[in-house]
Amino acid sequence: MVKPKKEITVFEFDFVAKAIKAECGNSHPNVHTVTAKSYDYLKLMCLGEKSDRKLFKLRSIDGMEVLQVQNYAGVIFTPDKTQIEVLPKIGRHLDAGEQGIQQARLSLITMLRALKGFEHVQTASANIAAEKMPLLEVFITQFLQSVNYLVKRGLRSDYARREDNLSFLKGKLNVGKQLRHNVVNKHKLYCEYDEFLLDRPANRLLHSALQKVKALTRSVSNQKLLQELAFVFHDIPKSQDHQTDFTKLKLDRSMDHYQVPMQWCQLILNGYSPQSMKGATHAASLLFPMERVFEDYVAKTLKDQLANKRSDLQLETQASGKHLAVYQGKGKFSLRPDLLIKRGMYNKVVLDTKWKLLDSDVYNANISQSDIYQMFAYAKKYLNQGGGLEQSRELQQGRDVVLIYPMQPHFKQALPAPFDLDDGHRLWVVPFDIVPKKSQCHWAEALLSSDESQYFDHLVASA
């Protein structure tokens, strides 16, 4: 990975075109041009292996061939040093210009904290907004700050085994090598000894990661901090084998302050991400599938809110056990809702997340009919009353299913009334506000005033 000479910012489902053929697409607001070499590389990825074909789709606009970015966000590198930052599509409909880009970037960083391995990502929105940092610089800044904090706490040394031909005895004499090397030089002693050095796996990995980001960062403040840290790590060798050093890594209690920097090392050196794209030129990219990011973030947020306010309720992710049909005594077509709220053995609410854009002002708010079919099936299979109407409410299955979409300018409030799915089942459609430390679902007033409100009124952000 090398320092980019060109940077562009696009949103999910925007288009990328070859610069020499993009004249006819200049009037299209969502077409962005890259060099011919970058475009050919991305097209090769689009037509290549199955995992990479998910990232782009070959399209045509006004007779011009373009590549459409799919539902991934992150950073794409190309062999000619171009860096393409892809942001969540909700940013396209936010305030125009740089402010919308900043809000989209902050939303992505906020949600990334729910992904395994990214819990250490901080959402210092003031710093991000002040410097208008692209996503890559945000990651580099946080890594450098974590290493700087580590240095202030003190780098840990460890005993390293050494062998040397010395003029004095140190440690113990290696008899075999003494006979081999010092038959003539009898005044020399071939010794094996332990030396207390900074040369240990954790420090070698940090040095390697620092060298790698040095080739990427364009921020003046990051470059300055890198120079200061390079002086500290000057005498520590770089890791020659990342995987082996990660295997040897042992962080005991005295090294708790190494935890966050080493997580960043994992990301920087191994390309640790849900989707790492590598072509024949090894221009690696860091990309995140937005459906998974949104689903995991909503799950984490709601689970934390339940744990804080309703210990009698449990939130189950990717619930299973129900099927759409039975064939020859075996369940077929598994139904797996994203989220399921339970009380004991009883299912109370089924929730499903959708990373899609809605519009409250159009017919059916642009909700996909297939999403309604899916929620209908969840209601019938997971919330089947089973003839228990005479039981108390605590011993009954619930009746509500919920579709959760990201909040956006055209969908800021829940649909005021539910869709009636028959048999007492109701489908609610609500927005989820992505805000650092205050993310929450916005429920309809009709839902909060209903008999089932006890399962929803506690799912709000803490003051």
PyMOL commands that set and color helices and strands:
alter all, ss='L'
color gray80, all
select helices_A, chain A and resi 19-21+23-25+36-46+50-53+89-93+98-112+125-131+135-153+175-181+201-214+220-232+242-248+253-270+290-309+363-366+369-382+393-395+445-448+453-455
alter helices_A, ss='H'
color red, helices_A
select strands_A, chain A and resi 6-11+15-18+31-34+56-61+64-69+72-77+82-87+158-166+172-173+189-197+275-277+285-289+314-317+322-327+330-335+339-343+346-353+400-406+419-420+426-433+440-441
alter strands_A, ss='S'
color yellow, strands_A
deselect
rebuild
show_as cartoon
